[in-house]
Amino acid sequence: MTKKNAATVHGPTKVTLDMPYPPSTNARLVRGSVGLYLTTAGRDYRKACAQAVLIQQIPRWERQIKGRLWVSINVYPPKIVRVRDLDNTLKASLDALTYSGVIEDDERIDMLLVTRGFPEGPGRLHIQIGKMERP
């Protein structure tokens, strides 16, 4: 995250925030005898996102956006040698939005736009969430 209080709340229909760059899916989940489990890296990422949401003063979903959602994610990968697939950032970040209370459930997302920006520092995600308008 580059700025404190970087979030913007635009009335009850749109939220803008920054979140840390997620760990790879392979580093986030491990298969056990009964199913998949979050690794320490996965739990640490969820906690870092929840802290980022608190710092940016994002209201919980009960007081903010309800209904069907659109999400736009600008991915600014970290300055590293190995490049990851863009879709590898999605599951951890959407789950972290739910865990942090920004959205009720990622099942509510009807439109998702993901773009890759230039690498910067440790990486970050710039996220906009809005309410789908009915025609």
N, C-alpha and C positions, 0 to 999 in steps of 0.2 A: 504494500500500500504506500502510495506516495504522499498523500495529504491526510491530515487529521480532519475529521468532519467533512469528508469529500462528498457525502451523500446529499441528494436533493430529493425532497418529497414534493410532488406536484399535485396538490389536492388529493382526492381519494382514488385517483385512477392511474398514477404513474410513480415509480420509484427508481432512482438512479443510485448505484453504489459501486464501490470497489471491493474486491475480495482477493485473498492471496491465490497464487497459482497452485493448482492441485497436484498431488503426487500422481504418478502413473497408476493406472488401474491395477497392474500387477503388484505394485508396492502397497496398494491400499487394501487389497483383499487377499485372504488366504483360505484355501479349502481345507476344512476339517472333516472329521468322520461323519458329521451330521449335516454339514452345509458350509456356506461361506461365512467368514468372520472378518471384521475390520481388524487390520493390523494396528500397531502403535502409530504408524505414520498416518493411517486413516483417521484414527481417533484424534490425533494432534491436529490434523487439518480441520476437522469439524469444529474443534475448540477454537482454533485460530479464526475461522470464519464467524463463529458466534461472537468472539471478541471484537472483530472488525465491525459487525453489525451494531454492537453496543456503542463503540467509539463513534460511529457515523450517525448514531441516534435514529436508526431505522425503526419505525413502529412495527409491532407484531401484526400479522395478517388479520387478526380479529378487528383491529382498529384501522386497517388500511385497505388493501385490495382484496376484493372477494369476487368469486365467479370465475369465468374462463379467462385465461391469461395469454399474453404474448411475451416472449423474452428475447432480448437481443444481447449477445455476449461478444465483446471484443476481447480477444485473447492476446495478451502481450507476453510471449514466452520468455523464460529466463535466458540470459546470455550464456548458453552452454553449447558444446560441440554437437551433441546428438539432438536431432529434431524429432519431435513426437507427432503422431497423427493428431489432427485438430479435434476429432471426435473423442479422443482419449481424455479430454478435459471436462466433458459434459456430465457424466454420471456423478462424479464426486462433487462438482460444484452445485448441481441441481439438488442433490441430497442434502448438501450443507445449507442451502437456502431453506429447505424444509426444517432441518434440525434447528436452525437459528431462529425459526419462527417468522421469517420474511414472507413465505408463502405457505398455504395450508398443506398442499401436496403437489409434487411435480406432475401428478396425473392431470392437474388443471391446466397445464400448458397445451394450447392448441397450435401455436405458431412459435417456431424457434429459429433464430437467425444467429449464426456463429461466423465470425470473421477473425482472421489472424492479423495482428499488427506487428510492428517491428519489435525485436527482442529488447528488453530493458531490465536491468538489474536482476533481482530474484524472480521477476515475472509477476503478473497480476491479471485479474479479470475485471473488466469494466462492464457492469451489468445494468441493463434497463429492463424494468418489468412494468407492463401495463395491462389494463383491463381491455379485453376484446369488446369491441363495439358491435352491437347487434344491428343488422341492416334494417 
